Every structure is written in C-alpha cells, then in structure tokens.
Amino acid sequence: MITKIVICGGGDLAHNQNVESAFYDAYPEYDGTITHLQNSVISGIITEDYDMFIQSTTGMTSYISTAADNYPSKIVVMPAGSNSFTRIYNSMNSLPCIIVTGAGDIANETGYDIEFFSPDTITIEPDLSSYSNAFIAGQLAKVINTLDCGFWEARYRLRMTASVNGVWHSTNGYGLPDTAAAIAYSGEIITDPYLPVIVPDPLPLDTSLGQTWNMAVTKNVNTILTWPAVANATNYKVYKSIDNGVTYTKIYEGALLTYSDTLAFCDYPIKYKYIANNETEVTEYSSIAEIKHNGKSFIDLNR
C-alpha cells in the first residue's frame, strides 16, 4: 500500500504544492501522508521511510542506479527531464525501474524516452512534465491501493490498458494511462522483469562453447564472477564478449576461482565464459557459475 509519499527536489514551495495538487487530481481519495522536501533529491533520502518518491525535476538518468538499488520497496516517479519535445533519455528499448513520464493531451509534448504521458492539470497549456508526472504517480498509487497489489502489477496493468494498448513507443511510451481500465484489467500479469534472477550455484560444467551468461548493465557495477573448480585443473582462463558472443577477449588467467570485473553503463549484452586447463591438457569449457552485481546474483538484466 502507498501511505507515505514524499515530493522532493523542486526547490520552490509553490512548485511542490502544484505537484501535490496534480497528484490529488488523479487520486482524490488518497488519505495517506504527503511530505514536501523542497531541496532534497532522492539519492539522499530514498532510504527513509517513504513508499513513493515524486521528483518533478531534471536529472532522471542520474538516479537510475539509486532507484534500482532500492527496488522494489521504493517507487520513484520522474519526468524524462525537459518541457521541450526532445530525446533526453535513450532507453535502447530498456526502461529503468523508475517510472519515466512526459506531458501532453493526445501525444507526448515533452522530453522522452518515457513510459507514460498525461495532461498537465495545473497549467493546462503548455503542458509541463512536473505536473503530469505527479498525475501519473497518483494513477499508479490509486491502482496499488485499490487492489492492494504490488508496484509491478499496478505498473503492468497501466501499461496494458493505456491508450496504445500495450505497445511501447519511445516518444509516447505506453500512452495515456487509464486508472479504471487498469483496475479492471483481467489479463495475465507477467513476472516482474526488474527483480534479480538468482543463478543456481554451482552450475554443471558444459563441454560446449554454447552456454554463456549474458546481461545488460544499467549502472556502474562491480561484477563478481565465480566458477566451480574443475578436477586437476592447473589454471582457468576467463573471456568476455561485448558483441553478444561473436568475439571474446581474455580478461583473466590464473588458478583462482573468482574474478572481479567493473562494468560501466551499457545497454548491450555482455557474455562471459571460462576455460579450465587440466594436467592432461584436456580443455573443458563452461559458463561462468555465478555473476554478482554489488552482492546480488543475476542471470539476465535485459529489460
């Protein structure tokens, strides 16, 4: 349930009050608390006791990592970051766990890539993404509280019932959300793709080159690779591919069973494999047994 909301980062009390008004335009029945922290940003307060963070400012891309680290217990709703129709965030068809929003009456008129857009109920014209952002946050909160469901279920219901019927486009996202339709949606709710997928440990060895782990990295992360020992192996070679397994580059050779690789932001698949050389010079190939991002295990981070 959404019962504690913070509006942050505006720096102007009137702006934040308008953000709150837009939220209530979408969800007039909301009876929880709304706190204003005018000069705070989510990176400094996301660990505090709030359920939803509405930040109607620029800078969305800089908060993706913070939001992901606190997902799914904390919900962040932010505009792409411009009131002009221009690409601010290139999602590469991979939306972040932040709900990225825009503003417009029948089409998005502000920055993109986005997930949803809505009219600005405060200034009317021109539509400002600060207030449409809060309106969409209100729609999301209403679905969650009405159905007593999780963040992902409410988000997926809104996606499937918004104005473009579940089809995403970078400029308009999934379109105009429809709160009533989302609540009434009776279709399947797919598994939350933003949750980490736990890798079995250890994985069985495979003597082919075909099995490798692949992922896309949405933030700078320290990736810990570990693999099971191979009988009589004298050393291990770890290879990395950034072109989906077409070519591999050796990144480690030695007797250890772990390697730390620091990955910068990327939206392309990364694959790893290792080779274990034993005393009889027989080579066995295997996938990496485990990939850990900041202590959490993942198979596939593609969104």
C-alpha positions in Angstrom: 0.0 0.0 0.0 1.1 3.6 -0.7 0.6 5.5 2.5 3.8 7.7 2.7 4.7 9.9 -0.2 7.5 12.5 -0.5 7.7 15.3 -3.1 11.3 16.3 -3.4 13.8 18.3 -5.4 11.6 21.2 -6.5 13.3 23.9 -4.6 10.2 26.0 -4.8 7.3 25.6 -2.4 4.7 26.7 -4.9 6.0 24.2 -7.4 5.8 21.4 -4.9 2.3 22.4 -3.9 1.2 22.2 -7.5 2.8 18.8 -7.8 0.7 17.7 -4.8 -2.4 19.1 -6.4 -1.8 17.2 -9.6 -1.4 14.0 -7.6 -4.8 14.6 -5.9 -6.3 15.3 -9.3 -5.6 11.7 -10.2 -6.2 10.2 -6.8 -8.6 12.5 -4.8 -9.4 9.7 -2.3 -5.8 9.3 -1.1 -5.7 9.6 2.7 -2.1 8.9 3.4 0.6 11.5 4.1 2.5 13.7 1.6 5.7 15.3 2.8 7.5 18.2 1.0 11.3 18.3 0.9 11.9 21.1 -1.4 15.7 21.0 -1.8 16.2 17.2 -1.3 16.8 14.7 -4.1 16.0 11.0 -4.0 19.6 9.9 -3.8 19.8 11.5 -0.3 16.5 10.3 1.1 15.4 7.2 -0.7 16.4 5.0 2.3 14.0 7.0 4.5 10.5 5.7 5.4 8.6 6.6 2.3 6.8 4.4 -0.2 6.8 6.7 -3.2 9.2 9.4 -4.3 7.8 12.0 -6.7 10.6 14.1 -8.1 9.4 16.5 -10.8 12.8 17.8 -11.8 15.5 17.2 -14.4 18.3 14.6 -13.9 16.3 11.4 -14.1 19.1 9.4 -15.6 21.4 10.2 -12.7 19.0 8.4 -10.3 18.5 5.2 -12.2 21.2 3.4 -10.1 19.9 4.7 -6.8 16.3 3.6 -7.7 17.5 0.2 -8.8 19.4 -0.4 -5.5 16.2 0.3 -3.6 13.7 -1.6 -5.8 11.0 -2.8 -5.3 10.4 -1.4 -1.8 10.7 2.2 -3.0 8.9 3.6 -6.0 10.4 6.6 -8.0 8.3 8.6 -10.5 10.2 11.2 -12.5 9.8 13.1 -15.9 12.4 12.4 -18.6 13.7 15.9 -17.9 12.6 18.5 -20.4 9.5 20.5 -21.2 10.6 20.5 -24.9 9.9 17.7 -27.2 13.4 16.2 -27.4 15.1 12.9 -26.5 16.5 13.2 -23.1 16.8 9.6 -22.2 17.7 7.0 -24.8 16.3 3.8 -23.2 17.5 1.5 -26.0 14.1 -0.2 -25.6 15.0 -0.9 -22.0 13.1 1.2 -19.5 14.5 1.7 -16.0 12.7 0.7 -12.8 11.9 4.5 -12.4 8.6 5.4 -14.0 9.7 7.9 -16.6 6.9 10.3 -17.6 6.0 13.1 -20.1 3.2 15.6 -20.7 0.6 16.1 -23.4 -3.1 15.9 -24.2 -3.2 13.4 -27.0 0.6 12.8 -27.5 3.7 13.5 -25.5 4.9 17.0 -26.0 7.9 16.9 -23.6 11.1 15.0 -23.2 11.4 11.3 -24.0 12.0 8.2 -23.9 9.1 7.7 -21.5 6.8 5.1 -20.1 3.6 7.2 -19.9 2.4 10.7 -20.5 -0.6 12.6 -19.3 -2.1 16.1 -19.4 -0.9 18.8 -17.1 -3.9 19.6 -14.9 -2.3 22.6 -13.3 -1.0 25.0 -16.1 -3.2 23.4 -18.8 -1.1 24.8 -21.7 1.7 24.4 -22.4 1.7 21.1 -20.7 4.5 20.8 -18.1 6.0 17.5 -17.2 6.4 18.4 -13.5 2.6 18.2 -13.0 1.8 15.4 -15.4 4.5 13.4 -13.6 2.6 13.8 -10.3 -0.7 12.9 -12.0 0.7 9.6 -13.3 2.1 9.0 -9.8 -1.4 9.4 -8.5 -2.8 7.0 -11.0 -0.2 4.4 -10.1 -0.8 4.8 -6.3 -4.6 4.5 -6.8 -4.2 1.2 -8.7 -1.9 -0.1 -6.0 -4.1 0.9 -3.1 -7.4 -0.1 -4.7 -6.2 -3.6 -5.5 -3.7 -3.9 -2.6 -1.3 -5.1 -5.2 2.5 -4.7 -5.7 4.2 -2.0 -7.7 5.0 -4.1 -10.7 1.4 -5.5 -11.0 0.0 -1.9 -11.0 2.6 -0.7 -13.5 1.9 -3.6 -15.8 -1.9 -3.1 -15.6 -1.3 0.5 -16.6 0.9 -0.5 -19.5 -1.6 -3.0 -20.9 -4.6 -0.7 -20.6 -3.0 2.7 -21.6 -4.0 4.4 -24.8 -1.8 2.4 -27.2 -2.9 -1.0 -25.9 0.3 -2.4 -24.5 2.6 -1.3 -27.4 5.5 0.9 -26.4 7.0 3.8 -28.4 9.9 5.9 -27.3 8.1 9.3 -27.7 4.7 8.3 -26.3 5.6 5.3 -24.1 2.6 3.1 -23.5 0.4 6.2 -23.9 -2.1 7.8 -21.6 -2.8 5.6 -18.5 -6.4 4.8 -17.7 -6.8 4.1 -14.0 -10.2 2.5 -14.2 -9.2 0.2 -17.0 -6.0 -0.8 -15.2 -8.0 -1.7 -12.1 -10.5 -3.7 -14.2 -7.7 -5.5 -16.2 -8.1 -9.3 -16.0 -5.3 -10.4 -18.2 -2.1 -12.2 -17.2 0.4 -10.4 -15.0 3.9 -11.4 -16.2 6.8 -11.8 -13.8 8.5 -8.6 -12.7 11.5 -8.3 -15.1 13.2 -5.8 -12.7 13.7 -8.3 -9.9 17.1 -10.1 -9.8 17.1 -13.6 -11.1 19.1 -15.9 -8.8 21.7 -18.1 -10.5 21.9 -21.8 -9.4 25.2 -22.4 -7.6 27.1 -24.3 -8.8 26.1 -24.8 -12.4 27.1 -28.1 -14.1 30.0 -28.0 -16.5 29.2 -28.0 -20.2 31.8 -29.1 -22.7 30.5 -26.8 -25.5 31.1 -23.2 -26.1 27.4 -22.6 -26.4 26.5 -21.8 -22.8 27.5 -18.4 -21.6 25.8 -15.8 -19.3 24.7 -12.6 -20.9 23.4 -9.4 -19.4 23.0 -5.7 -20.0 24.3 -3.3 -17.3 22.1 -0.3 -16.3 24.7 1.3 -14.0 28.3 1.1 -12.9 28.7 -2.1 -11.0 31.3 -4.4 -9.6 30.6 -7.8 -11.1 32.0 -10.8 -9.3 32.4 -13.9 -11.4 32.8 -17.2 -9.7 33.0 -20.7 -11.2 33.3 -24.3 -9.8 36.7 -26.0 -9.6 37.5 -28.5 -12.3 39.3 -31.7 -11.3 43.0 -31.5 -11.9 42.8 -28.1 -13.4 46.0 -26.1 -13.3 44.6 -22.8 -14.4 41.5 -21.0 -15.6 41.0 -18.5 -18.4 38.1 -16.1 -18.3 36.9 -14.4 -21.5 34.5 -11.5 -22.0 32.4 -10.6 -25.1 30.7 -7.2 -25.7 29.3 -8.2 -29.1 27.0 -11.0 -28.0 29.5 -13.8 -28.2 30.9 -13.0 -31.7 34.4 -12.4 -30.3 35.9 -12.9 -26.9 38.7 -11.1 -25.1 40.7 -12.8 -22.3 40.3 -10.9 -19.1 41.8 -13.3 -16.6 44.2 -16.3 -16.4 45.3 -17.9 -13.2 44.5 -20.5 -10.5 41.7 -18.6 -8.7 38.0 -19.4 -8.9 36.8 -15.8 -8.9 37.4 -12.6 -10.8 36.1 -9.0 -10.3 35.1 -7.0 -13.3 34.0 -3.4 -13.1 31.4 -2.6 -15.7 30.4 0.8 -16.9 26.9 1.8 -18.1 25.9 -0.1 -21.2 22.7 -1.3 -22.9 24.3 -4.1 -24.9 24.6 -7.8 -23.9 27.8 -8.9 -22.2 28.8 -12.6 -22.2 31.4 -14.4 -20.2 32.9 -17.9 -20.5 35.8 -19.7 -18.9 38.2 -22.5 -19.9 39.7 -24.8 -17.4 43.0 -26.5 -18.4 43.9 -29.7 -16.5 47.0 -31.7 -16.2 46.3 -34.0 -19.2 45.9 -30.9 -21.4 42.2 -31.7 -22.0 40.3 -28.5 -22.2 36.8 -28.2 -20.8 34.5 -25.2 -21.5 31.9 -23.9 -19.1 29.7 -20.9 -18.5 30.5 -18.7 -15.5 28.8 -20.2 -12.5 27.7 -17.0 -10.9 27.5 -13.3 -11.8 27.1 -10.9 -8.9 26.3 -7.2 -9.1 27.0 -5.5 -5.8 26.3 -8.7 -3.9 23.2 -9.7 -5.8 23.1 -12.5 -8.4 21.7 -12.1 -11.9 21.4 -14.2 -15.0 19.9 -11.6 -17.3 19.4 -7.9 -16.7 17.9 -7.1 -20.1 14.8 -5.0 -19.7 
